Amino acid sequence: MNQPVTVVVHLKAKAGMEEKVKQELSKLLAPTRLERGSINYDMHQSKDDPSLFLFYENWESEEDLKIHFESSHIKSWLKLADELLAEPLDLKLWKRVG
């Protein structure tokens, strides 16, 4: 049986690139929310440090998440990530236990 999966991604924009990162990440919202298995796909920006972004996502299954990673909009973002981010993105998968 497929288990739902939660994804938490932390990203840090390079100095001076905060607004560009926000614009590029915002482009992911609409198409991802329409994908099969997407329960929620929420982007956050730190109130204390505008260079920090967080995605909180829930997917119906890891299979749906794998298909998401192969989408054209995610592949396009990953091509930009090296030039826009100060460090590699930190992506962790979580399962609900309570």
N, C-alpha and C positions, 0 to 999 in steps of 0.2 A: 504494500500500500504506500502511495506517495504521501510523504509528510510535508506539511508547510515548512518553509524556511524563511528566516529573517536574515536580512543583510544589513550590516552597518559599515559604512565607508567613511573614512576621515580623509580629507584632502587639505593641503596647505598651498595656497597660491604664492608664487614668487612675489617679492616686494614690487609694488607698482602694477601688478597684474590682477589685483583682486576683482576689479569690475569686469575685465575680460573673462576671467574664470567664471564669474557669476553669469555672464551672458551666455557663454558656451555651455555651461552646465544646465542652464534654464532651457536650452534647446532640446534636452533629453526628456523633459517632463512629459509633454503631450504624447509623443510617440510611445514612450514606455508605458504610460498609463493605459494605452489601448492594447498592449500586448496580452496574449493569452497567459493567464496565470498571475497577472499582476494584481495584487490585492491593494497595495498602496505603494507609492513611490514619492517620498517626501524629502525635499531639499531644505537644509537649514544653514544659516550663516551665524557664526559666533557674534554675540552682542559685544564681547570684550575685545575680540581680535578679528577684524574683517577679513583676514587672510585665511581663516579656518572655515571649512565647509564640512557638513555632515549629511550623508544620505541615510535615511531610515526606510527600509523596504521590506515588504512581505510578499512572498510568492507562494502559490499553491503547491509547488513542488520544485525540487532541485532541477528536474528536467526543464521546466519552464524557465528557470533562471539560466540554465546553460544556453537555451535558445536566445534569451535576451542578450547574453554576452556575444553572440554571433550576429546581432542586428547591425545594420549599416550605421545607425546613429551612434551606437556604442563604439564600433570600430573607428568611426570618424573622430570621436572624442579622444580615444586612446592615442591616435596619431598626434594630437595637439598636446597631450598631457605632459610630455617631457619638456616642451618649451614653456608651458604655463605654470607647472607645479614646482615648488621648492624641494619636494621630496616625493618618493614613490607613494602612490595612494595606499592606504591601509584598509583592506577589505577583509571582513570577518563574517563567517556564516554562523548563525545561531539557531538553536531549536528551542521551542517553548517547552518548559518542564513543569510549569505550575501556573 
